[in-house]
Amino acid sequence: MQIKKYVAATLKEATVKMKEELGGDAIILGTRIIEGDQRFGVQRMFEISAGIDDKLSSVTEPGLRAKFVTDESGSDYLAELKKLNEKIYKKPELVHDDKKRQILEAIKKNKPSLNTELKEIVETLQFREIQKSTINAIVAQLKKYKSFLTTENIDSYLVSSIAAMIPTYQFELKKQKEPKVVSLVGPTGVGKTTCIAKLAVISKILHNLNIGLISIDTYRLGALDQLRIFSEISNTDMLVAYEPKEMPGLLNKFKKKDIIFIDTAGRSQNSTEHLKETKMFLTAGGVSETHLVLSSTSSTRNLIDVAEKFKVFNYKSVMFTKVDEAVSYGNMLNLVFNYDVPVMFLTNGQVIPDDIISADSEFIANMIYRGKMTK
């Protein structure tokens, strides 16, 4: 197994370098943009991390597998995949403070004034842009634990109360008798295509599934090129549908795939005609499940409006993107609590597939209350 990095002025050039050296069976492990500085004549570059293991597929015994997955520099390919898996599916380090360690401390004789503590909490939640009705629900939950609250543990009870208000959705990644057809929908500019790419790589390299991509986004300039470049880099089959009637034929070509991801065009929630058009494509494609992609930088009012009008797609969960760009996360709680819609993933950057986190209620609750993701 070789694990190498390729840098070029464009993704296509980096892909050519990769395939010239490693061949068409290379597996993409990650991509990133290296920003330049025009003041000094340094242009932006693209980096691809890739690996290939032509012996691994024929070796099944764990002890033998380990012998075949070490490259010349001594780095362990399986260890790289393990780290990637942990980054996506294990909770990132939560933001802690001294109070967090006291979550189960015994009741103390000298309790704080509950009213004083709650007042400070309400002010913090308001600052996090959480709606009044949602704050009232949180406070009501805390009052149920009134006899247990102390200065040391009230924050922990608060986070637990918020976590209880955040449902999550576990995205199934396993082989089935028939392909699972998954579509992502949402307004323009939220990052659906990048989400598709991340889910496709996770499915392929972490779960060893056979993946197919279908794009129905033939409206946005460059949309097909973006997904096609990714498909070439990751060696993933891609097809394009220009009309709903083409969908059954494309799905038949992918009948041996494990998962088929459908990349849809971004649509305004106010365009009923465009939403119906997208619905026609997905209905013709026999979609198994649909997920709504939303930007965490949007206002609560906008999120709720989109979530309401996109109900036509009967989505199972939401993915919040651009978490690294948001200044507050109360809007996420306002949506999922009031609409009882589960969260599937968070994305926090453009790197494929690294910048994606499987949703965890406690992690999201900490993020909302503290206003930060990690230390």
N, C-alpha and C positions, 0 to 999 in steps of 0.2 A: 504493500500500500504506500502510495506517495501522497503527501499533502503539500500542496504548493499554492503560492499566491501569484497572481498576474495583474499587472497594472498597465493601463493604457488610457489614451485620451477619450475613448468611447467604450461603452460596454461591449459593442460588437467586436472591436479590436481586441479587447481583453479575452473575449470568448474564442476568437480565432487562435490566439496564442495558446489558450488552455487546450483546445481540441487538437492543435498541431502537436503538442507535446504529450498529452494524456489520452487523446483519442475520444471517440464519441460516447464511451461508457463512463466518462468522468462524472462525478456527483458534485454538484455545487453545495458548499457548506456555508457560504455567506457572501454577501456583497456589501460594499460601502463606498461612499463618495469621499474622496480626499480633496477638500476645498483648497483652491489656490489663492493667490493674491495678485490681482492685476497690476497693482502698483509696482511690483517687482518682476512682472512678466511671468509669473508662475500660474499656469492654467490649472483648471480643475481636472482631476484624474479619477478613474474608476478602478476599483480593486475587486478581484474575484478570488475567493479561497475555494479550492476544489481538491478532490481526492479521487483516487481510483484503486480498486481492489479486484483484479480479475480472478483471483484465487478464492476469495471469500465465499462466493456463491456455491462452490463445490465442496466446501468444508463445513461439516455440521457439528463435529465434536468440539465443545467449548475450549478445551485445552489446546486443540490444534488451531482453532480460530485465532486465538491470541498470538500464536506464532506468526501468522500471516498478515497481521494488521499493524506492524510496526515499520515505519519508513526509515530511510537512511539516517535521519537526524535523531532517531530514537523516540519520536513522538508517537503516542498510541492513538490510532484512529478510533477505536472503540471508546477510548477515554474522551475524545473530542465529542463524539456523539452523546456520551453520557452527560457531559457538561452542558451541552445544548439542551438536552431533555430536561435537566434539572432547572435550567434557566427559565424554560417555558412553563413547566408544570409544577415546580416547587415554588412556594411563596417566597418572593424576594424579601430581604431583611426589612422588617417593619420598623417604623420610627417609634422608638421607645423613650420613656423618661422614667425617673425614679418611681413615680406613682405606679407604673405598669407592673412592677415587680410585686406589688402588694395586693394583687387581684383577689386572692383568697384569704387575706389576713383576717384573723378573728376579730369580732366586734370589740371595739374599744369603749371604755367608759366615757371618755370625753369626745363626743361626736361633734362635728362641725355643724354650723347652722345650715340646714338643708336649703333654706331659702337663699342664703348668700351664695352657696355653691351653685345652685340651679340658675341663679341670676347670671353668674359668670359663664356658665355653660351656654345659656341662651344667647348671650352676647357673642360668644365664639361661633355658635352655629349660624347666627345671623350674618356674621362676617364671612362665613363660608358660603353664603348665598343660598342657604336652605330655607325653603318656604315656611311660613308661619304654621300652617296646618301640619307639616311634617315635624317641625320642632315640637309642637304640642303633643304629637304622638310619642316622640322620644321622651319628653318630660313625664308624660303619663306612665310610660314604661319604667322609668327610673323611680317614680314614687312607689311603685309596687315593691321595690327593694329598700324602702326607706329605713327599715330597722337594721339593715346590713351595711349601709353606706358609711364610710369614713373618709377622712381627708386623703388617705393613702389609696383607697380603692375606687373612688367615685369615677375617675376617668376610665378605668377598666370596665366598670359596669356600663358606662356610657357607650364605649366602643362595642361591647357585646350587644347592647340594645340596638345600635345602628346596624350591626352585622345581621341581626335577626330580621331586619327590614329589607335585606338585599338578597333576592333569590339568584341562583346561578344555574347555568346550563352546561352539562358535560358533553362535549362534542365527541361522538363515537367514531373511532378510527379502527375499523377491523374489516376483514374480508367477509363478504356476504355472497349469497347465491346470485344476486343481481347487482348491477352498479347502483350505488347511492348517488343520486343527482342533487347537488347542493348549489343553491343560488344565493348571491349576496345582492341586496338592493339598498338604495339610499339616495339622498340628494347629491347634487354635483359637488365635487371637490373634497369628499370625506375620506378618500383613500381606499375605495373598494378594490381596485385592481391590485394594489400593493398587498391588501389583506388576502386576496385570492392567492397571490404568489407565496405568501408566508404559509398559508394553510396547505398549499400544494407541496411545498418543500418539507414541512413537518410530516405530512402524510407519507411522502416518498422515502425520505432518508431515516426518519425515526420509527416509522411503522411498516416500512417495506411494502407499501401498497402501490398498485398500478394506477396511475393518475392520468386523466384526460382533461383538457381545458376547452371550453366553448365560449367564444365571445359573441355577444349580440350588441356590443357597443360599437356600432359603425357610424356614430354621429360625431363623437368628440375627436377633434384633430389629434392624431398621434396615439389614440387609445389602442388601436390594433398593434401598432409598432411596439408599444410598451410591453404588451403581453407576449407578442411574438418574440421579442428579444429575450424575455425571461424564459419562454419555452425552449428556445435554442440553447441558452446557457444551462438550463437544468435538464435538458434532453427529455422534455415532456411533450407529448403529442398535443397539438392545438388545431381546432377547427373554427370556422366563422359562419354564423347564420345571419343572413340579410333579411329573411322573411320567416314568420312563424312556421310556415308549411315545410321549411327545410329542417326543422328540429328533429322529427322522428328519424329521418335518414342519417343525420349526424350521430344521433344516439345509437343507432344500429351499428355504425362504424366503431363505436366505443363500447360495444356490448361485453367485451372481455375485461373492461376496466373495473377497478374496485370502487373508485370515486370519480365522479365527473363534476368539475366545478364550472358554474356558469357565471361569467362576468357580465353584468348588465350595465346599461348606460345610466349615468346620473340623471335623476329627474327631479324637477321641482315638485314639491308636495301640492302646489297650487295648480298643476297642469293635469287635470283629470284625464284628458285625452292621451297624454304620454304615459301615464300610469297604466291605463287600460291597454295600451299597445305593448308595454313590457309584460303585463299579465298574460297577454295572448301568447307571447313567446314561451313563457314559463309553463303555461298550461299545455301547450303543444309539446313541450319537452318532458312532461311527466315528472316534474320536480318533486323530490322526496321531502326536502325541507328547505326553507328560506330563512335567512337571517338579515336583520336590519343593521346597517352600518351608520353610526352617528359620530359626529365630531364632538369631543369633550369640551371644545372651545365655544360651542354654541350656547346661547342663553336657554334658560329653562323653558321660556315661552316658545322658543323655536323648536326645541327638542320635543315638547309635547305636541305641537302642531304637526311635526313630521310623523311622530309615532302614531298619531290618530289617523292621518290621511293615508299612511302606508299600511294600515290594517287590511287593505284590500288584498295584500299578499299573504296574509295569515302567517306572519313570521313567528318563529319559535323563540328567538332571543335577539339581543342586541350586542354589537361589538362597538366599544368606544375607542375611537382613534385619537391621535394627537394628544395623548395624555401628558406628554413631555412639554407641550406648548400651553397647556391650560394654567390659569392662575388660581383657579378654585374648582372644587369638584362637587359642590353641593347640588349643582344641576343634575348630576347623575343620580343622586339619591332621590331628588324630587320626581324624576321620571320613573325609575324602577319601582319605587314604593307606591306611588299613586296609580301606576298602570299595571302593577304586579307582573312586570316583564323581566325575565332573568337575563343576567349578563353572561356571555360566553367567553369573550376575550377582551383584553385591553391591548392597545398597541402604543408604543412609546418611542417611535423613531422610524427611520426609513430602511434600516439594515434588514436584509432578508437572510435567514428567518429569525434572527436573534431578537429583534425588538417587538416581541409579542409575549403576553403573559396570560396564562389560563386563569380565568376569574376565580377569586377566592373571597368569600364574604368578609372575613375578618381583615384581610389585607386592604380591601376597598374601603371598609369602615375606617380603618386607621388613616388611610390616604385622605378621606373626606374630612375627618376631624382634625388631623394635624396639618392638612394643606400641603403635604409632601409625600413622595413615593418611597424614598429610601434615605438612609443617612448620607 
